[in-house]
């Protein structure tokens, strides 16, 4: 079973950038598609971005398209989320998760095998 640990969160001004990392332990990382999700205070958790096992396919929620980029390095067992042009509404705890199925299935948060503990991103105006 893979275990996930996120890092890279912090406080940034609007318009700034952050890169989140999600390091996976275990030898089954390449069995899973990966996703990033977020939960803002008082709101439900929502999908942000997903990437296929090979890294060749990606999928984003509309509000982050053109600003966020998901990538993975299977040699390092790590998935990344590069976040540019950050907005105050991007403030949330960001979680990575591993799952199976299509990227649109990953986006529904169904059939996700494991979650990380989350990392807080705060964007000030």
N, C-alpha and C positions, 0 to 999 in steps of 0.2 A: 504494500500500500504506500502510495506517495504521500509525503508530508510537505506542506507549503509554508514558506515564511516570506512575508512582504517586507519591503523596506523602501526608503526614499521619500516618504511623506514629509511634510513640513509646512511652514508659513511662507507664502509668496504673495507679492503684490499682483493685482490684476494686470494682465498682459505678459506676465512672466511665464517661466517654464519649470517643470519638474520632470524627472524620470523615475518612475517606480520600477522596482525589481521584485520578482517573485522567484525565490530559489526553491527548487524541489529536491528532496532527498529520496533515495530509493532508486531502483533500477527500472521502474516502469514509466518514467516520465514520458517517453516517446510513444506510449500507448494511448495518451490522452490529448484531446483538444483542450485548449486553455481559454479561460475567459477572465475578464476584469469586470467587476461590479462595484457599485457604490451605494452608500446609504447616508443620506443627509439627515440632520436632526429632525425628528418628527415625521420623517417620510419613509416610505417603503424602499427596500433595496431594489435597485434597478440595474439592468444590463448596460455595460459601457462598450466593450469590444471583445471579440473572440478571434482565435487563430487556430488553424488546422494543425494536425500532427506534424506535417512537413514544414509548416510555415508558409505554404504557397497560397493559402486562401485566408482572407480576413473579412471581418464583418463588424460594423459600427452602428451605434445608435445615431440617429440623424444629428442630434445637437453637438456631437463631437467630431463629426466628419470634417476633414480638412485641418483639424487642430490636434487630434490625438493620433498616435501611431502605435499599434501593437506589433511586437516582434518576439521571436524566441531564438534561443541558441541551444540546440539540443546537445551540443558537446558540453555545455556548462549547466545543463538542466535548469535553465532560467528563462523566464518570460518577462518582457519589459512592456511598460506603457510610457511612451514619450508624450508629455502633455505640454502643448504650446498655447500661447494666447489665452491663458487661463482667465476665467471669469469668476466673480464671487459665487455664482450659482453652481460652480464645480466643487464648492466646498462640501466635503463628505469624508467618511471613512471608506477607503478603497480596499476591496478584497479581490484576491485571485482565487480561481477555482479550476479544478480539473474535471473533465467529463468525457463522455462518449456520445457519438452521434454527429449530426450536421451542426453547422455553426448557428443556424436558426434554432435548433433544439437547445444548444448551449445557452442561447440568449433567453430562453424561457425559464432557465434555472432548474429545469427538470433533469433528472438523471445525472446530477453532478456528484462525483464520487467523494470529493474532499474539498474543503475550504481552508484558506489561510486565516490568520487572526486579525488581519486588517492593518492598514496604516492611514493615519489622518492627514488629509490635505486641507489646508485652510487658505483661501484666497481672499485677501483684503482689498477693499475698494479704494 
